[in-house]
Amino acid sequence: MYFPRPYQDLPPTRQLEVTIDLEHGSAPVSMVPYRMAPKELQELKIQLQELLELDFIRPSNEQEHQQHVRVVLETLRAEKLFAKFTKGEFWLNEVTFLGHIASSKRIKVDPAKSPPYPISQKRIVPAHIEQPDCAIDGIPKIEPNSDLQHVVEVTPEQIERMRETCRIAREVLDAAARIVRPGITTDEIDAVVHEATIAAGGYPSPLNYHFFPKSCCTSVNEVICHGIPDARYVVNSSKKYMYNSC
């Protein structure tokens, strides 16, 4: 990290030019960011405006911003992360942070942490299957503006269609559960979910919804929902959470 002048003069008048080089052979450490739906973004703006009117929050001014930057840099120096603020010189040879090891030369994955697992190509959906509007570009268009976001009124016909959809989703999950065993990868589970959904004439709704790359969600050790299936092997089949909808 390079600071063009002593930190007392911050914030700088130009954007800092910073590049981070990953160790050769390392995979990207992040996926495409989640994009908030327009309706949700509008609701967030309304909530922020209400908080502003109640004086619970307020924007910082230029003087406060400079003070915040100074506090951050002083903390870095107090923790002995940098010897000088005008050069990218580290007090420490390496710093461990969020599962990675940062040094003056590169950032690499901490070998003590679980390594990233490769993700296979997005699976193909046959042309005869009806697809949602997010299937191509990953952005749902009808859903965010639908009245069903606020009021749910269903007809008897829609209830029957929901029953049929739920039945198919249950059968797909059962098919996936039957192959879950130690030694199988979550990507293999995704393949079964994908094929079973297609065979039933349905579209696996997680696929490309807000850029989600797979047809189901797999969470190893119940760590978090919406986990992306990859080449990771299942060690204990009793600690697996799967989510799918058609």
C-alpha positions in Angstrom: 0.0 0.0 0.0 1.4 3.4 -1.0 0.6 6.8 0.4 1.9 9.7 -1.7 2.5 12.0 1.2 2.5 12.0 5.0 -0.8 10.9 6.4 -1.4 14.2 8.1 -2.4 15.6 4.7 -5.0 13.0 4.0 -7.4 12.5 2.4 -5.2 12.7 -0.7 -6.4 14.8 -3.7 -6.2 11.9 -6.1 -7.1 8.2 -6.0 -4.5 5.9 -4.7 -3.1 3.5 -7.3 -3.1 0.1 -5.5 -2.8 -3.3 -7.1 -3.0 -6.7 -5.4 -1.3 -9.7 -7.1 -2.4 -13.2 -6.1 0.0 -16.0 -5.8 0.4 -17.9 -9.1 -2.2 -20.6 -9.4 -4.6 -19.1 -6.9 -8.3 -18.9 -7.7 -10.3 -15.7 -7.3 -11.4 -15.2 -3.7 -14.8 -13.7 -4.5 -17.8 -14.2 -6.7 -20.0 -11.7 -8.6 -21.5 -9.4 -6.0 -25.2 -9.8 -5.1 -27.2 -7.0 -6.7 -30.1 -5.7 -4.6 -33.4 -5.7 -6.3 -34.8 -2.2 -7.3 -37.7 -2.6 -4.9 -35.4 -3.6 -2.0 -33.1 -0.7 -2.8 -36.0 1.8 -2.8 -37.1 0.4 0.6 -33.6 0.8 1.9 -33.5 4.5 0.8 -36.8 5.1 2.5 -35.6 3.6 5.8 -32.4 5.6 5.6 -34.3 8.8 5.1 -36.5 8.0 8.1 -33.4 7.5 10.2 -32.0 10.8 9.0 -35.2 12.6 9.9 -35.2 11.1 13.4 -31.5 12.2 13.8 -30.5 8.6 14.4 -27.9 8.9 11.7 -26.3 11.8 9.8 -23.8 12.2 7.0 -20.2 13.1 8.0 -18.6 16.3 6.9 -15.2 16.7 5.3 -13.5 17.4 8.7 -15.0 14.3 10.3 -14.0 12.2 7.2 -10.4 13.3 7.5 -10.4 12.5 11.2 -11.8 9.0 10.5 -8.9 8.5 8.0 -6.4 9.6 10.6 -7.8 7.2 13.2 -7.5 4.3 10.8 -3.9 5.1 9.9 -2.9 5.7 13.5 -4.4 2.3 14.4 -2.4 0.7 11.6 0.8 2.2 13.0 -0.2 1.3 16.6 -0.6 -2.3 15.5 2.8 -2.1 13.8 1.4 -3.0 10.4 3.5 -0.3 8.7 6.9 1.2 9.4 6.3 4.3 7.3 3.2 5.8 5.8 5.1 7.1 2.7 6.3 3.6 1.7 4.7 0.2 1.5 7.1 -1.2 4.1 5.7 -3.8 6.6 6.8 -4.2 10.2 5.6 -7.7 10.0 6.7 -10.1 7.2 3.2 -11.5 6.9 -0.2 -10.6 8.2 -3.1 -13.2 8.4 -6.5 -11.7 7.6 -9.8 -13.3 6.6 -8.3 -16.6 5.7 -5.5 -15.1 3.6 -1.9 -14.2 4.2 -0.8 -10.7 3.1 2.8 -9.8 2.7 4.7 -7.0 0.9 4.9 -9.3 -2.1 1.5 -10.9 -2.5 -1.7 -12.1 -1.0 -2.2 -15.9 -0.9 -4.7 -18.3 0.7 -3.8 -19.4 4.2 -3.0 -23.1 4.0 -4.3 -23.5 7.5 -7.8 -22.6 6.2 -10.0 -24.5 3.9 -8.8 -23.9 0.3 -11.2 -22.7 -2.4 -12.8 -25.4 -4.4 -13.3 -25.1 -8.2 -16.8 -24.5 -9.6 -17.9 -26.3 -12.8 -19.6 -24.6 -15.7 -23.2 -23.6 -15.5 -25.5 -26.4 -16.5 -27.6 -26.2 -19.7 -31.4 -26.0 -19.6 -33.1 -27.4 -22.7 -34.9 -24.9 -25.0 -38.3 -26.5 -24.4 -38.2 -25.7 -20.7 -39.9 -22.4 -19.9 -37.3 -20.1 -18.3 -37.6 -17.1 -16.0 -36.6 -13.6 -17.1 -33.3 -13.9 -15.2 -32.1 -17.0 -17.0 -29.9 -15.1 -19.4 -28.6 -12.0 -17.7 -29.1 -13.0 -14.0 -31.4 -10.1 -13.2 -35.1 -10.8 -12.3 -37.3 -8.1 -13.8 -40.9 -9.1 -13.1 -40.5 -10.3 -9.5 -39.2 -7.0 -7.9 -42.1 -5.1 -9.3 -44.8 -7.7 -8.7 -47.7 -6.9 -6.4 -47.1 -10.4 -4.8 -44.1 -8.7 -3.0 -46.7 -7.0 -0.8 -50.1 -8.8 -1.1 -50.6 -12.5 -1.7 -53.9 -13.5 -3.0 -54.1 -17.0 -4.6 -56.9 -18.7 -6.5 -57.9 -22.4 -6.1 -56.2 -23.0 -9.5 -53.0 -21.4 -8.3 -53.1 -23.5 -5.1 -53.2 -26.7 -7.2 -50.3 -25.5 -9.2 -48.4 -24.8 -6.0 -49.1 -28.3 -4.8 -47.8 -29.7 -8.0 -44.6 -27.6 -7.8 -44.0 -28.5 -4.2 -44.5 -32.2 -5.0 -41.8 -32.0 -7.7 -39.5 -30.0 -5.4 -39.9 -32.7 -2.8 -39.1 -35.5 -5.3 -36.0 -33.6 -6.5 -34.7 -33.2 -3.0 -35.4 -36.9 -2.2 -33.4 -37.8 -5.3 -30.5 -35.6 -4.1 -30.7 -37.0 -0.6 -30.4 -40.6 -1.9 -26.9 -40.0 -3.3 -25.5 -38.0 -0.4 -22.7 -40.0 1.2 -19.1 -39.5 2.3 -16.9 -39.0 -0.7 -19.4 -37.4 -3.1 -18.9 -33.7 -4.1 -21.6 -31.1 -3.8 -21.2 -30.5 -7.6 -22.4 -34.1 -8.2 -25.4 -33.4 -5.9 -26.1 -30.3 -8.0 -26.0 -32.4 -11.2 -28.7 -34.8 -9.8 -30.9 -31.9 -8.8 -30.5 -30.2 -12.2 -31.3 -33.4 -14.2 -34.2 -34.4 -11.9 -35.8 -30.9 -12.2 -35.4 -30.9 -16.0 -36.9 -34.4 -16.2 -40.0 -33.1 -14.4 -40.4 -30.3 -16.9 -39.2 -27.6 -14.5 -36.6 -24.9 -14.4 -34.2 -25.0 -11.3 -35.0 -21.6 -10.0 -31.7 -20.9 -8.2 -29.9 -21.1 -11.5 -28.6 -17.7 -12.5 -31.0 -15.9 -10.1 -29.0 -12.8 -9.2 -26.0 -14.6 -10.9 -26.2 -17.7 -8.7 -24.2 -20.3 -10.8 -25.8 -23.6 -9.7 -29.2 -25.3 -9.7 -29.4 -25.9 -5.9 -27.8 -24.6 -2.7 -25.6 -26.9 -0.6 -24.3 -25.9 2.8 -21.6 -28.1 4.3 -21.7 -28.4 8.1 -24.8 -26.2 8.0 -22.5 -23.2 8.0 -24.7 -20.9 5.9 -27.6 -21.3 3.5 -27.2 -20.6 -0.3 -23.9 -22.3 -0.4 -22.6 -22.9 -4.0 -22.0 -26.5 -5.0 -18.4 -27.1 -6.0 -15.7 -29.8 -6.0 -15.6 -30.1 -2.2 -16.1 -33.7 -1.0 -18.8 -34.5 1.6 -17.1 -36.1 4.7 -20.2 -36.6 6.9 -23.5 -37.0 5.2 -25.4 -36.1 8.3 -24.1 -32.5 8.2 -25.5 -31.4 4.9 -28.2 -28.8 4.1 -29.8 -28.6 0.7 -32.2 -26.1 -0.7 -34.0 -26.2 -4.0 -37.2 -24.8 -5.6 -38.7 -25.3 -9.0 
